[in-house]
Amino acid sequence: MGLFLINGTFHVVGYSPDGDSIRFRADDVNNWNLLGPGRREINARQHMQIRLQGIDALETHYFQGGAEDHQPLALARQARDLLLSALNVTGVVWNAGETTVVAANDGVPGYILARTKDQNGRPVAFVFTGAAPEPDGSNVFVTVARMQQSANYRLLETGQAYPFYFTNSGLFRDLREAMTAAVVNARAQALGLYARDRTNVGLVITTAAVLTDQEPLFPRLFRRLAEFLEGDPPLLDGFLTFLAARNDRVIVQSPMNETGFDNLVAVNGQSVRLLEPPENLVFIE
């Protein structure tokens, strides 16, 4: 089974696109039925929030417990801007805090390739600009070469986003392996965020600003830290217990093993690190 092709237009005015999500309006709203029943993240303008397949960009705005956090904004905004550029969204004007787009050449045509939605009702998709060669609604066998034309792949190969794989998303093994190769190359060349990435070498969190403003970290780990940490200095005591209680399940691809996310994180005083590279993990969702 391949991925479903849905033609439409990308929309940013009035929204806060980031490096791994953007609003999309299907030319034929009935095509959303191809992705199965259940919740849909769609609004009155028929704009659906798209989650980009296989990637996780630094957070520009992450809400938890009524508060808003972010990761280093210069790097997070680089990913966002690259996504918009890759989709030919130009003339983007932001409000003063860069939280909302107030003007752009909105409604740029493009298409997505998707098979399912995530737990929040967002289609998980490869996103493309321009016209697809197949008819709208087609079931498309996606080759590695086709995937490498996507904005998703562009973000990975330039080191602007981390890989983020999870089960039941339609990300087939050959596509995942090609994406992983791009990640390994970007890291080896210290491209983009990999010039400063602390995911596997460890991040010493002496103040909240270290996490939010100074150093990039795999976003899944950042989000769990943001949920847990309080006060200044933000103490890591009990963080692994907190992770264990959440019971996030992960498949380590090599050697193959299913475990809890807490078993893949090391804490030493105020230092935290991930024990496996993100591309070796598939999260169970």
BASEKOL-380502 format. One line per field, with one value per residue (C-alpha): x, y, z. Coordinates in steps of 0.5 Angstrom, whole numbers, plus 2048, in hexadecimal, padded with zeros to 3 digits. Layout:
N
u: [X, ...]
v: [Y, ...]
w: [Z, ...]
# end
This chain:
285
u: [800, 803, 801, 7FB, 7FC, 7F8, 7F8, 7F7, 7FA, 7FF, 7FC, 800, 7FD, 7FA, 7FE, 804, 808, 80E, 813, 80F, 808, 804, 7FC, 7FA, 7F3, 7F1, 7EE, 7E9, 7E7, 7E5, 7EC, 7ED, 7E9, 7EE, 7F2, 7ED, 7E8, 7E9, 7EB, 7ED, 7F1, 7ED, 7EA, 7E4, 7E8, 7EA, 7F1, 7F4, 7FA, 7FF, 805, 80B, 80D, 813, 816, 816, 818, 81A, 814, 812, 80C, 80B, 805, 805, 801, 7FF, 806, 809, 810, 815, 81C, 821, 81D, 823, 823, 81C, 81A, 81F, 81C, 815, 818, 81B, 814, 810, 816, 816, 80E, 80F, 80B, 80E, 80D, 80C, 80B, 80A, 808, 80C, 80E, 80E, 808, 803, 804, 800, 802, 804, 803, 7FE, 7FB, 801, 7FF, 802, 801, 802, 803, 800, 7FD, 7FA, 7F9, 7FD, 7F9, 7F7, 7F4, 7FA, 7FB, 803, 805, 80B, 80A, 80B, 80A, 808, 803, 804, 804, 7FF, 7F7, 7F4, 7F3, 7F7, 7FB, 802, 808, 80D, 814, 81B, 81C, 815, 815, 81C, 818, 814, 815, 815, 81C, 81E, 81E, 822, 827, 829, 829, 823, 81F, 820, 81D, 817, 814, 80E, 80A, 804, 806, 807, 80E, 811, 818, 81B, 819, 81B, 822, 823, 821, 825, 82B, 82A, 82A, 830, 833, 831, 833, 83A, 83B, 838, 832, 82D, 82B, 831, 836, 833, 82F, 830, 82B, 830, 836, 832, 82F, 830, 82A, 82C, 827, 820, 823, 828, 823, 81E, 823, 82A, 82B, 827, 825, 820, 819, 816, 81B, 81A, 813, 813, 818, 814, 80E, 812, 817, 814, 818, 81F, 824, 81F, 821, 821, 820, 81B, 81B, 81C, 816, 812, 813, 812, 80B, 809, 80B, 80D, 80F, 815, 817, 81F, 820, 828, 828, 820, 81D, 817, 818, 816, 818, 81B, 820, 823, 824, 82A, 82A, 830, 82F, 82D, 82F, 82A, 82B, 828, 82C, 82A, 82A, 823, 823, 824, 81D, 816, 811, 80A, 804]
v: [800, 807, 80E, 812, 818, 81E, 825, 82B, 832, 834, 839, 83D, 844, 844, 83E, 83D, 838, 834, 830, 82A, 82C, 830, 831, 82E, 82E, 828, 82A, 824, 824, 81D, 81B, 81B, 815, 811, 812, 80E, 810, 814, 81A, 820, 826, 82A, 831, 835, 837, 830, 831, 82A, 82B, 826, 823, 821, 81A, 818, 81E, 822, 82A, 82E, 831, 838, 837, 832, 832, 82E, 82F, 836, 838, 839, 837, 837, 834, 839, 83D, 83F, 838, 836, 83C, 83A, 833, 837, 83C, 836, 832, 838, 839, 832, 833, 839, 83D, 844, 84B, 849, 84F, 84D, 851, 854, 84E, 849, 845, 846, 847, 84E, 84E, 849, 846, 842, 83C, 839, 833, 82C, 825, 820, 819, 815, 80F, 811, 816, 817, 816, 81E, 81D, 820, 81C, 81A, 81C, 81D, 824, 826, 82D, 82D, 828, 820, 81C, 817, 819, 81C, 816, 811, 80C, 80D, 808, 80D, 80C, 80F, 813, 816, 817, 81B, 820, 821, 827, 822, 81F, 826, 828, 822, 822, 829, 828, 82C, 827, 820, 81A, 817, 810, 80D, 807, 807, 80D, 80A, 80B, 805, 802, 805, 80C, 80C, 809, 80F, 814, 811, 811, 819, 81A, 816, 81A, 821, 81F, 81D, 824, 828, 82B, 82F, 82D, 828, 82D, 82E, 828, 825, 81F, 819, 81D, 820, 827, 82A, 82D, 833, 838, 837, 83B, 836, 832, 837, 83C, 839, 832, 82D, 827, 821, 824, 81E, 81E, 826, 825, 820, 825, 82B, 827, 825, 82B, 830, 836, 839, 835, 830, 829, 823, 81E, 81A, 81B, 813, 812, 817, 814, 80C, 80F, 811, 80A, 80D, 807, 806, 801, 802, 7FF, 7FD, 7F8, 7F7, 7F8, 7FC, 800, 806, 80D, 80D, 808, 80C, 812, 813, 818, 81A, 820, 825, 822, 81E, 81B, 816, 80F, 80D, 812, 814, 810, 80A, 80B, 809, 80C, 808, 80C]
w: [800, 7FE, 801, 7FE, 7FA, 7FC, 7F8, 7FB, 7FE, 803, 808, 80D, 80E, 815, 817, 81B, 816, 819, 816, 816, 815, 810, 80F, 808, 804, 800, 7F9, 7FB, 802, 801, 800, 808, 808, 805, 80C, 810, 815, 81B, 81E, 818, 81A, 815, 816, 813, 80D, 80B, 80D, 810, 814, 811, 815, 811, 810, 813, 816, 81D, 81C, 822, 826, 824, 829, 82E, 833, 839, 83F, 83D, 83C, 835, 834, 82E, 82C, 829, 825, 820, 81E, 81E, 81A, 815, 814, 813, 80E, 80A, 80A, 808, 802, 800, 7FF, 7FB, 801, 800, 802, 809, 80E, 816, 81B, 820, 824, 81E, 821, 81B, 814, 812, 80A, 805, 7FE, 801, 7FE, 7FA, 7F7, 7F8, 7FB, 800, 801, 807, 80A, 811, 816, 81D, 823, 823, 81C, 818, 811, 812, 80B, 806, 803, 7FC, 7F8, 7F1, 7ED, 7EE, 7E8, 7EB, 7EB, 7F2, 7F7, 7F4, 7F8, 7F6, 7F7, 7FA, 7F8, 7FB, 7F5, 7F6, 7FE, 7FD, 7F9, 7FF, 804, 809, 806, 805, 80C, 80E, 809, 80B, 813, 814, 818, 81B, 819, 81D, 81B, 81E, 81C, 818, 814, 80D, 80D, 80A, 80B, 805, 806, 80D, 80B, 806, 80B, 810, 80B, 80A, 812, 813, 80D, 810, 817, 814, 811, 817, 812, 815, 81D, 81D, 81E, 825, 826, 82D, 82D, 82D, 830, 836, 838, 83F, 841, 846, 844, 840, 83B, 839, 837, 834, 831, 830, 82E, 829, 82C, 829, 829, 82C, 832, 833, 833, 839, 83C, 83B, 83E, 844, 846, 84B, 84F, 84E, 84E, 84B, 84E, 84B, 851, 84F, 848, 846, 84B, 847, 841, 843, 846, 83F, 83C, 835, 831, 82C, 827, 826, 81F, 820, 824, 824, 82A, 82D, 834, 837, 836, 83D, 83B, 836, 83A, 83E, 844, 848, 84D, 848, 842, 83D, 837, 832, 832, 82B, 824, 823, 81C, 81F, 823, 821, 826, 827, 826]
# end
